[in-house]
Amino acid sequence: MNTSFLYRYLISPFKTITEFGPTYSPRLEAMIVLTLLGIAHGAQMGGHYFIVLGFLFVLLGAFFILVQTLIFDFTAQALGGQAQTVRLYYWLALSGLPLLLKLPLSLVQNASLSLNLGVVTLVFVLSCFVAGLQVFTLKTLYQISTRRALFVYFIPLIAVVGVVGILVIITTFFSVMLIKGL
């Protein structure tokens, strides 16, 4: 089911999530996508050590998705959802599959500097699409409304921005007080 499942997900991701999300954990497929993304990022860096960089990116990607999964699952459970940690991890890893489409354009960009804006635009569009896939995954796995799925997706970001904002305000306040005190 691995290759056909990946093809099906690439062609029709929302339908695949709807059909398989609640019952299937794409373990092997998610690991394939993580490995391909890591190697692709390593290859983009170039040099003789792209395999080492690729392996490093595989580990960083897996760790990032683990943190993202834990935060989303905690938030969804706080809103009354059932625990879906492992299944969510695999589906979030799988949601990176469309990002593999940026690799060919990045290689062309290295040969010609004129496509820079096009590649940046494509990466932005693909990133938004992946975010949409992740929100849809949250909605499907936790069987919640789109509004709640968006809340689960964005509340950690809002919390981090809020904490950083408060820290900046406190630091600025104490810096001004320190300067005025001297």
N, C-alpha and C positions, 0 to 999 in steps of 0.2 A: 504493500500500500504506500510505501515511502515516496517513490517518484511520482506516481499518479496523484497522490495526495498533495504534494508540493505543487504540481502543475495545476491541479484543481484550485488550490488556494491562491496561486498567482493569477489565474484567469478570473475567478469569482470568489474573492475572499469573504465578502459578507454572507453569501449563500453558504459557503463552507463553514463559517463560524456558527451560523444558525443551525445547520444540520448536525455538525459534529461537536460543537463547543460544550454542550452540557454533558456529553457522555464519553468523549474521546480525549485522551491526553497524548498529544503528538510528541512523544519523547524524542524519538530518533530524528524526526523531521526538524524539531527545534534545535537539536544539537548540530545537525547538518547546516542549518541556516546560520547559527552562531559561528561555526567554523568557517563557512564561506565569507561571512561578513568580516571576521577577523583577518583572514588571509587577504581579502580585498583591500582592507585598510592598510595592511602591511605592504602590499604591492604598490599602493598609491604613494607610500612614503619612499619607495624605491631603495636603491642601495643594495649592498651585498647581504644585508641582514634582514631582508624582508620576511623570511620565514620566522625568524625570532620575533620580529615585530608583530607578525601575524598571530603567533602564539600568544604574545602579550595582549594583543587586542581581543583575542578570544576570551582570555581570562578576565580582562577588564569589562568586556561586554556582558559576560555571565554574571559578574559581580554587580554591575549596574542594574541589570534586569532583576537580580535577586532583591536588591534594595527597593527597586520600584515595585516589585511584587509584594514585598512585606508591607510597604506603606499603603498601597492600594487595598490589599486584603484587610489590613487593620481598619482602614477608613470604612470599607464596605461592611465589615462586621460591626463596627460601631453604629452603623445605620440600620442594623438588623439583618444583614445578609448572612448566609451560611459560609463557613470556611471553604475556600477554593484555592488555597495557596499553591499547591503543586500544579494543578491544572492551569491556573492563571500564569504561573511561571513559564510553562511550555508555550502557551498561546501568545504571551507577550514576546517571547523570543522569536516565535514564528512571524510575528507582525513586522519584523525587520526585513523580511524577504523582499519587499519592493525596493528597499534601499540598494539592493544589488544592481538595480538598473542604472545607478549613477556611475558605476565603474567604467563602462565603455566611454561615456562622455568625458570622464576625468582623464582617461588615457588620451583622447583626442585633444583635450585642453592642454595637456603637456606638450603636444606637438605644435599647437597653434594657440597663441595667447588671445586671439580674437573672440573665443567662445566663453570667456570668463563670466560675463553676465548671464549667459544662457545656462551654464552649469550651476551657478549660484541660484538662479530661479528654479531650475529643476530640483535641486537639493531641497529648497524651501517647499516646493509643491509636494515632493515625496515625503518630507518630514511631516507636513500637515496631513497627508494621506495616512501615514503610519499612526499619527495621533488619533485620527478618526477610526482606524481599525482597532486601536487600543480601547477607545471609549466604547465602541460597539462590542468588543470582547467583554468588557466589564458589564455592559448592559445584559448581554446574553448569559454569561456565567452566573451572575448574581440575580438574574431575573428581576431587574429594576428598571425604572423608567429612564429615558434618555437624559432627563434633567438630573436625576440622581447620579447617573453614570458620569455626567460632566462634573458634577459636584465632587464625586470620588476622585476623578482625574485631576481636577484643578485645586482642590483644597490643600493638598501638600505643597503645591507651588505657592499658593497664597500665604500659607503659614511660613514657609521659608523666606519669602520676600518680606513678610511682616516682621519676622524676627531680625532679619538683616537690617531692615529699616529702623527698628527700635535700637539696635546696637549702634547704627550710624548716628542716630539722634543723641544717644547717651554719650558716645565718644565725642561728638562735636560739642555737646554741652560742657563736658568736663575739660575738653581742650580749651574752650573759650574761658572757662573759669580759671584754669591754670595760667593762661596767658595774662588775663586781667589781674590775677593775684601776684604775678611777678612784677 
